[in-house]
Amino acid sequence: MFLQALRVAAGLALLKGDPADMPYSINLARLAAALAVFSSALLLSPVAPLSLALATGIGGVAGVAFFTRQLLRGKKLDNRFLQTVSAQLLVGSLFALALWPAFAAMTPAMREMMELMRASIEAAGPDTDPMATSIRISESLQNRPPVWAQLWSDALFVWSLIASVRINRLAADLSMPSSWLLTLLSLFVLTGFVMTAQLIAAILTA
């Protein structure tokens, strides 16, 4: 069943097929959630503590599940939830894994930027301009992220957004404009869940 689900997810990532082709299984949805957490933690582990990386993945999964549930409930299509959330999480995991080489190439620059930001925050006074500090840090970086990695990550973000829009449109029987609007809204929902999960992780590990 999992191999079938991966084939469906790969097709959806290539803008083919339908989320309704995904096997209807709560165990598959749980496995898809676990894979999504793992792939997110894998990306962030080089630049963030494990607890924060796992919290980011868990928050992301919770945000996707919450938004998908509300979207389908609003259209009275609750019976499509398991297939749709499995599709979104598995497709998201495939994109995250495809992003890994570019993310790994950008890790030195990201580590340096985080260290400089931490030092700037510790030394900053109340009148410090955050924008000026950010620009100064960017200009002082010794490690520059490779151009190919930046282009690949940008391309994958747009590609994954298009795939997510298509899944939402097919699952909830939406028009294209509505699907784009709601999918963009889902990014804000997702960010809220991720930030909340990160805050909880920071409090628990303090």
Residue pairs with C-beta under 8 A, 6 or more apart in sequence:
1 23
1 25
1 28
2 28
2 31
4 23
5 22
5 23
5 28
5 32
5 86
5 90
6 90
8 17
8 19
8 21
8 22
8 23
8 87
8 90
9 22
9 87
9 90
9 91
9 93
9 94
10 94
11 17
11 21
12 18
12 19
12 87
12 91
12 163
12 166
12 167
13 91
13 94
13 95
13 159
13 160
13 163
15 162
15 163
15 166
18 170
19 80
19 83
19 84
19 87
19 88
19 167
19 170
19 171
20 80
20 83
20 170
20 171
22 28
22 83
22 84
22 86
22 87
22 90
23 83
23 86
24 82
24 83
25 82
25 86
26 82
28 82
28 86
29 82
29 85
29 86
29 89
32 85
32 86
32 89
32 90
32 93
33 61
33 65
33 89
35 89
35 90
35 93
36 57
36 60
36 61
36 64
36 89
36 90
36 92
36 93
36 96
37 54
37 57
37 58
37 60
37 61
38 57
38 93
39 57
39 92
39 93
39 96
39 97
40 53
40 56
40 57
40 60
40 96
41 50
41 53
41 54
41 56
41 57
42 96
42 97
42 100
43 53
43 96
43 99
43 100
43 103
44 52
44 53
44 56
44 57
45 53
46 103
46 104
46 107
46 111
47 107
47 110
47 111
47 114
48 56
49 205
51 201
51 204
51 205
52 198
52 201
52 202
54 201
55 194
55 197
55 198
55 200
55 201
56 194
56 197
56 198
58 197
59 190
59 193
59 194
59 195
59 196
59 197
59 198
60 92
60 190
60 193
60 194
61 89
62 193
62 197
63 186
63 189
63 190
63 191
63 192
63 193
63 194
64 85
64 88
64 89
64 92
64 186
64 190
65 85
66 189
66 193
67 186
67 189
67 190
68 81
68 84
68 85
68 88
68 171
69 78
69 81
69 85
71 168
71 171
71 172
71 182
71 186
72 78
72 80
72 81
72 84
72 171
72 172
74 172
75 172
75 173
75 174
77 171
77 172
77 173
80 171
80 172
83 171
84 167
84 168
84 171
84 172
87 167
87 171
88 164
88 167
91 160
91 163
91 164
91 167
92 160
92 164
95 156
95 159
95 160
95 163
98 156
99 152
99 153
99 156
101 149
101 152
102 148
102 149
102 150
102 152
102 153
102 156
103 149
103 153
105 145
105 146
105 148
105 149
106 145
106 146
106 149
106 150
106 153
108 143
109 141
109 143
109 144
109 145
110 145
111 143
112 141
112 142
112 143
113 137
113 138
113 141
116 137
116 140
116 141
117 133
117 134
117 137
120 128
120 133
120 136
120 137
124 133
161 183
164 183
164 186
165 176
165 179
165 180
165 183
166 179
168 174
168 179
168 182
168 183
168 186
169 175
169 176
169 178
169 179
172 179
172 182
174 182
